[in-house]
Amino acid sequence: MLTSIISTTSAVSSAASSAASSAAVSMTTGIGLPEYGVLAVIALIFLLSAKEILSASKYWKKSLCASLNMSIFPLLLAFAGIVIFKVAEII
């Protein structure tokens, strides 16, 4: 009786561990950039266009320039990362 309990317990624990390992494998993904990189590029184009247009208007101030720069610089870094990743993917 004790032997059947031990073998049942080991079968249950091995089934649970194999389920856990297969769940962990299915949850991993390959290295890559998220699909939202396109949105970051579109936002960067929009902000750069807005900066160029507003710099020629009467509403241009240093505070507007600073706020646009605060949003443009991180997007430029993300864009550079996207370009580097895509070039490395091709090579």
C-alpha positions in Angstrom: 0.0 0.0 0.0 2.8 2.4 0.9 4.5 1.6 -2.4 1.4 2.5 -4.4 1.1 5.8 -2.6 4.7 6.7 -3.2 4.5 5.8 -6.9 1.2 7.7 -7.3 2.8 10.7 -5.6 5.9 10.6 -7.8 3.7 10.2 -10.9 1.7 13.3 -9.9 4.8 15.3 -9.1 6.5 14.4 -12.4 3.3 15.3 -14.3 3.1 18.6 -12.5 6.8 19.3 -13.2 6.5 18.5 -16.9 3.4 20.7 -17.1 5.3 23.5 -15.4 8.3 23.1 -17.7 6.2 23.1 -20.8 4.3 26.1 -19.6 7.6 27.9 -19.1 8.8 27.0 -22.5 5.6 28.2 -24.2 5.8 31.5 -22.3 9.3 32.4 -23.6 9.7 34.4 -26.8 12.5 35.1 -29.1 14.6 38.3 -28.9 13.0 41.1 -30.8 11.3 44.4 -30.7 7.7 44.8 -29.8 5.1 45.3 -32.5 4.5 48.8 -31.3 7.8 50.1 -32.8 5.8 51.4 -35.7 3.7 53.6 -33.4 6.9 55.0 -31.9 8.2 55.9 -35.4 4.9 57.5 -36.3 4.9 59.5 -33.0 8.5 60.6 -33.8 7.6 61.8 -37.2 4.5 63.6 -35.9 6.6 65.4 -33.1 9.4 66.3 -35.5 6.9 67.7 -37.9 5.1 69.7 -35.1 8.4 71.1 -33.9 9.3 72.2 -37.4 6.0 73.8 -38.1 5.7 75.5 -34.6 9.2 76.8 -34.8 8.1 79.1 -37.6 4.9 80.3 -35.9 4.3 83.0 -33.4 3.5 80.4 -30.7 7.1 79.2 -30.5 8.6 79.6 -27.0 11.5 78.0 -25.1 9.1 76.0 -22.9 7.4 74.5 -26.0 10.8 73.7 -27.4 11.9 72.0 -24.2 8.7 69.9 -23.9 8.9 68.8 -27.5 12.6 67.9 -27.0 11.7 65.9 -23.9 9.4 63.7 -25.9 11.5 63.6 -29.1 14.8 62.4 -27.6 13.6 59.1 -26.1 11.8 58.4 -29.3 15.0 59.0 -31.2 16.8 56.5 -29.0 14.0 54.0 -29.7 14.2 54.6 -33.4 18.0 54.1 -33.3 17.4 50.8 -31.5 14.9 49.7 -34.1 17.3 50.6 -36.9 20.2 48.8 -35.3 18.1 45.7 -34.6 16.7 45.6 -38.2 20.2 46.0 -39.7 21.6 43.3 -37.4 18.7 41.0 -38.3 19.5 41.4 -42.0 23.2 40.7 -41.5 
